[in-house]
Amino acid sequence: MDDQHDASDAQRFCDLFAGEVRAEMARRRISGRELARRLDENPQWAAMRVNGSIALDTRDIARFATAIGMSPSELLRRVAEEAERGAPALD
């Protein structure tokens, strides 16, 4: 694989991950401010990661999963299922 393909795969994963976090927030009626409070971060920090402006890093996966009431493995499983289905990244 070339570097450009690797970068696009990484971006797609980040987009799918952030989209699944947003979807779960909506299902559980968790606001952006509440998410930030649960993460002990300011709302802008959380929003920039959930909307895809700043890519989530591996340290964020467990934090975001816990903050929305999921295990990291369950959240990653959902993202993987979306990726396997070839689903577009959620906006």
Protein Blocks (a to p, Z undefined) as FASTA:
>chain_A
ZZklmmmmmmmmmmmmmmmmmmmmmmnopafklmmmmnopafklmmmmmnomaccdfklm
mmmmmmnopafklmmmmmmmmmmnopacdZZ
